[in-house]
Amino acid sequence: MVKKITTTTIQKIKDNNQRFSMLTAYDYSTAKYIDEAGIDVILVGDSLAMTALGYETTHSVGVEEMKIFTKAVAKGVKHAMVVTDMPFMSYHIDIADAVKNCGEMIKIGANAVKIEGANDYIFTLIRRLVGSGIPVMGHVGFTPQFLNTIGGYNIQGKNFENTEKILAQAVELEKAGVFAIVLEMVPEESAKYIGDNLKVPVISCGAGRYCTGQVMVCDDLFGKFSEFKPKFARRYGDMKSLILECASKFNEDVKSGNYPNDDEVFNLSGDELEKFLSETKFTKTSGDKLC
Ligand code: KIV
């Protein structure tokens, strides 16, 4: 029996000064393999707006789309904790609407939700969600859903004053009940200071080496998304080249008649084949091929 990662496991990892891994996944088979590889947390990130749906920012994805991807990922996962990113405007209208949308994700297989930002409304929402049995992961530092108000992909916490502000937000998130916090694009010294002053684990997304968790977008890790590569992303493969190579070879093989071959077709046999050959204009030319 595979042991499922829970919020308790995640907290124990921080308490024991260990580390955990988190990767995004958007479809069934990728989630299945990532889970088999032993990744602890799988995030159905709203980054799928860009990597899977081709939008320019994360703003364009909605609840219904996130539900489709969440269902697929949850089906593939046995061990990891599945966290769904709540998309832009799915938790901002009012608390009732937000609780309903977050609850939908849990109903279809997510184990927790992630929401961006830290203000009084968000703290109230987190209390309501946790009080309803929905674990919440926070997200501060650079928050992509606030791209237009932040004014670009800017590093956050670049000085002590700003770092204190992020820490104050994180402390309020912790008080409201989050079980972990993603810290995005923050210098590692600032991230260490923030993490050391929190009880819950901090997950680095470009926040350096001193955090309890490390998260990466799977398309960056696989070398599949090629439009840009954030400084903190590490490409462990070259899936773009692999896809190009496979698709080009298939294209050539189809056009040259090399695909399908004898082993890749269904054949009639015995009397049925004889009857078919005598009653149709097809003739057998080579192997089992009919031309
Ligand atoms: O959407 C996403 O993939 C994320 C992670 C990179 C933290 O929010």
Boltz pocket constraint, residues with backbone or C-beta under 6 A from the ligand:
constraints:
  - pocket:
      binder: B
      contacts: [[A, 24], [A, 43], [A, 44], [A, 45], [A, 46], [A, 47], [A, 48], [A, 85], [A, 182], [A, 205], [A, 215], [A, 216], [A, 217]]
      max_distance: 6.0
